[in-house]
Amino acid sequence: MALPRRRNLSYNRFRSLVKFISSISGVLLILFAFLSFLAPSPNESQHFHLRHHHNSFNAVVEDPVTSGDSVFHVPNQSSGGKLDRDIWSSRNAKFFYGCSNVSAKFAKAEAVSRPTRYLAIATSGGLNQQRTGITDAVVAARILNATLVVPKLDQKSFWKDASNFSEIFDVDWFISSLSKDVKIIKQLPKRGGKSWTPYTMRVPRKCSERCYQNRVLPVILKRHHAVQLNKFDYRLANKLDTDLQKLRCRVNYHALKFADPILEMGKTLVHRMRMRSKRYIALHLRFEPDMLAFSGCDYGGGEKERNELGAIRKRWKTLHKNNPDKQRRQGKCPLTPEEVGLMLRALGYGSDVHIYVASGEVYGGEETLRPLKSLFPNFYSKDTIATKEELAPFSSFSSRMAALDFIVCDESDVFVTNNNGNMARILAGRRKYFGHKPTIRPNAKKLYRLFLSRSNMTWEAFASRVRTFQRGFMGEPKEVRPGRGEFHENPSACICEDSEAREKATTYSRGKKNGKLDDSSRKKEVIVSDDQNDYDDNDEPRWPDLDDDENQVWPQEKLHYNGTGSDYDAVISDEPELEEMLSD
């Protein structure tokens, strides 16, 4: 009898335990369902929504306790944190320098110029698009052995600037500095006491030396002796003989100086930025309504945004409806001001950094800029560091105003571009030529998904991935393969390497790692290796864990190349106004 009683007792206890566990499980399931109902859907939490960012951003930055389950929190620190590199300079810049001197085989202008050949050009577009045309016009005149007439600037395009060449550039310096390369005159001579009207024509884009000799030279020789090439932008091949490429560099980087009033005002703006901070970043934001309308991207403004940008887009009949998600996946959408700010903070630039913004009308105005200003309170533009009276001589002329921004961006310690238009390209090439000053171009294709999922990761993980994705997009030497992209952006024929100094630095680095550095090497290397950080060209690159910020190794020039070279073709259009608007 005792055995059945024990069995019944054990059975009753087991049933009670099962009921208890079932009750607890039921309560947990109800609680889980309740929490799931309150939580936002994945689409809602990850969808890129500009207004949502504006409303929630200040809480994320200023409040150390993030809402909900989000672990993403931008540290409210003034410095950029401890990194293993100098974020204000390119690591190997000291070994590269601009070189565009004339070679011994390049004959002087007086020996090759023909007195009965004249070439005139009419440029197209904004300031920087016209600059490419002027540079290429000098080379075209050299190919034709012709005398170049000072180029006519575009006064009728989207930019509607009535300035002539001498009001933007120092025309006398332009003529004299190139006198040994090409003969240049201010205007065509008269014929029979009357003004000489040249024959007008156009050449195709990327016209080669042979193209000019076959298409333009016969017209000069047989018919008119003076030809004007209209809409002259990107009308010269990207790849030319080395001597002609170096001539391009002499024009762009030495002969094209801004006129004194522009130069002096530009220097004043730079000085005022330097008075505020030893270093500053210049940002070419390009977040204007026209730019966003062209991109066809969705910036989270709902029906109002679609109507406003859609109305602008209808001005250009050749633009078809885009898939916004596809555009963003392909990296064709400019980053928002907030995204640019987050990228810079992740790269190590603290909130105390001073930023100069070169931009037109920003879509959304102050509301759009607020997140960026929260990340970088020291936020300036030419309108905030100069008075209306000081800017009055320039404010009615878009090219003169653009020239002021060009100077401040060129002199900046770090230049950040949010698109790949002509100003970005020319400044990238110029900064390479004059010492490889850091030029950051967002890797929008890779950053796209990172920005979508940032609420699900820590700031440290986010920052580490930004630095990884930006490899090859930081303006380091040889990031772009020679010959890739537009020559104005990647003037590889005019960038020389100090191989001897590089070899000494590498030898020193090896010896330091192996503990075998002798005194003679040590003395020599004091000059050339103050920040090599033990890099060995022949070593296999060490790729860090994405979340390991302490061991972050930054890229060297032959490890990663960026995708520069394909973007400009995407904006070439049958709509002249569209192309001109987008180009700068």
Salt bridges, closest charged atoms under 4 A:
ASP136 OD1 - ARG248 NE 2.94
ASP136 OD1 - HIS488 NE2 3.55
GLU167 OE1 - ARG400 NH2 3.47
ASP172 OD1 - LYS186 NZ 3.06
ASP181 OD1 - ARG250 NH2 3.02
ASP233 OD2 - ARG205 NH2 3.90
ASP233 OD1 - ARG235 NE 3.50
GLU288 OE1 - ARG286 NE 3.11
ASP290 OD1 - ARG315 NH1 3.41
GLU303 OE1 - ARG306 NH2 3.04
GLU308 OE2 - LYS304 NZ 2.67
GLU338 OE1 - HIS53 ND1 3.01
GLU338 OE2 - ARG454 NH2 3.30
GLU366 OE1 - LYS373 NZ 2.84
GLU367 OE2 - HIS54 ND1 3.61
GLU390 OE2 - ARG272 NH2 2.67
ASP405 OD2 - LYS382 NZ 2.74
ASP410 OD2 - ARG430 NE 2.78
ASP413 OD2 - ARG274 NH1 2.56
GLU476 OE2 - ARG85 NH2 2.87
GLU486 OE2 - LYS206 NZ 2.76
GLU489 OE1 - ARG425 NH1 3.28
GLU497 OE1 - LYS478 NZ 3.16
GLU497 OE2 - ARG502 NH1 3.49
GLU500 OE2 - LYS504 NZ 3.60
ASP530 OD1 - LYS94 NZ 2.35
ASP531 OD1 - LYS94 NZ 3.27
ASP536 OD2 - ARG510 NE 3.37
ASP537 OD1 - ARG502 NH2 3.07
ASP539 OD2 - LYS513 NZ 2.42
ASP547 OD1 - ARG465 NH1 2.76
ASP549 OD1 - ARG467 NH2 2.05
GLU557 OE2 - ARG502 NH2 2.58
ASP567 OD2 - ARG441 NH2 2.34
GLU577 OE2 - ARG315 NH2 3.37
GLU579 OE2 - ARG205 NH2 2.20
GLU580 OE2 - LYS231 NZ 3.91
